[in-house]
Amino acid sequence: MNIKELRTPCYIIDEDGLKANLAILDNLRHKTGCRILLAQKAFSIYQLYDLMGQYLDGTTASGLYEARLAHEYMPEGENHVFSPAYRPGEIDDILSLCNHIVFNSEKQLELYGARAAKSGASVGIRVNPECQTQEGHVIYDPCAPMSRLGITADNMPERLPDYVEGIHFHTLCEQNSDSLARTLDAVISRFGRYLDGSSGGSVKWINLGGGHHITRPDYDIALLEELIFKLKDKYHLEVYLEPGEAVALNCGTLLTTVLETGYNGGNIAVIDASAACHMPDVIEMPYRPPLKDSDLPGKKAYTYRLGGPSCLAGDIAGDYSFDRKLAAGDLLEFEDMAIYTMVKTNTFNGIALPDIYLKRGDEYSIIRQFGYEDFKSRL
Ligand SMILES: Cc1ncc(COP(=O)(O)O)c(C=O)c1O
């Protein structure tokens, strides 16, 4: 198949791009001895878990379903899980699948910790270093005031139960390693006594969470390596990273067709992809997704507001300029659409889910096609 033969809207995953990212992560693993897990929440394309498993140590899950997916499709990998609170009816199933489990509060630890340790899982707790390094996106900041994510130093138990083996934190979002350095200083100053074993437990590992944009060209990998070595030397801990974005950053596009053009105080184009249904972070975050062969509004000759086919007035991908006028039938390709897209789609307005293709070299093959039943079966 070539690109013109694909049914739109569709996501296209670029296998070469994915392999290039995985090679960077694999190199980091080999150089530092750290372990890297895929945060499935960003990119749960299990059809590629076999490939990803060749470069990564395993996966991390947000609950039972992701844990089960990893168990089925990356069975050789480590299977970690973290949830702010586990559902009582699911904990035994989770423990039958996962070899590492992270608890978010002392109460959760009291409820399930001993049972988890007895099942053979390595038990960790998530801490909140109360170190805000993000600007802007409060909804992505686990260190924001009144956060429910992680135990603050004030709420830590005086001594950890003997079975606690890990400390976990996750505070970053699309950040460079300088933010990690600041965060680690806060973690060490607030929780150092748990890391060095002077406050009980038998801590063997630390998980630095996700949000590390390791595969972005300007990411300072040397500093990350230095931080990992420092942790290993000082505390003799196994160091985990669990990136989602960095695994599939810039490894996918969303191909869409212009359905209709019009004018209302400015040029408008209706496309068959929906921001609300197919790229919800554009509205949630919000951000303007990159679009091939376009520029900022007014930079090129023809500027259009690109809107989706739903009833939502705000279903808008953004304003873009082009060298030529748009017309019905034109193909447009949004970039960096592999992460936090396919895992977040919905069928609002009965809008079809985009098919998913794999691009290998210049060849496209279908991973998954969706239809009416996928809409109906969710209701
Ligand atoms: C606990 C945890 N780990 C890892 C990640 C992955 O983060 P990212 O995709 O930004 O690397 C997240 C994202 O929300 C998270 O909450």
The ligand as a Tripos MOL2 file, in Angstrom:
@<TRIPOS>MOLECULE
LIG
   16    16     1     0     0
SMALL
NO_CHARGES

@<TRIPOS>ATOM
      1 C1          3.5700    7.0910   37.2020 C.3       1 LIG1
      2 C2          3.8990    7.4430   35.7950 C.ar      1 LIG1
      3 N1          4.9630    6.8660   35.2060 N.ar      1 LIG1
      4 C3          5.3020    7.1460   33.9340 C.ar      1 LIG1
      5 C4          4.5610    8.0390   33.1600 C.ar      1 LIG1
      6 C5          4.9670    8.2930   31.7400 C.3       1 LIG1
      7 O1          5.2600    9.6130   31.5050 O.3       1 LIG1
      8 P1          5.7430   10.1240   30.0720 P.3       1 LIG1
      9 O2          4.8610    9.5110   29.0600 O.co2     1 LIG1
     10 O3          5.5850   11.6030   30.1430 O.co2     1 LIG1
     11 O4          7.1650    9.7000   29.9250 O.co2     1 LIG1
     12 C6          3.4540    8.6710   33.7440 C.ar      1 LIG1
     13 C7          2.6560    9.6380   32.9700 C.2       1 LIG1
     14 O5          1.7040   10.2020   33.3910 O.2       1 LIG1
     15 C8          3.1000    8.3560   35.0910 C.ar      1 LIG1
     16 O6          2.0320    8.9170   35.6760 O.3       1 LIG1
@<TRIPOS>BOND
     1     1     2 1
     2     2     3 ar
     3     2    15 ar
     4     3     4 ar
     5     4     5 ar
     6     5     6 1
     7     5    12 ar
     8     6     7 1
     9     7     8 1
    10     8     9 2
    11     8    10 1
    12     8    11 1
    13    12    13 1
    14    12    15 ar
    15    13    14 2
    16    15    16 1
@<TRIPOS>SUBSTRUCTURE
     1 LIG1         1 GROUP 0 **** ****
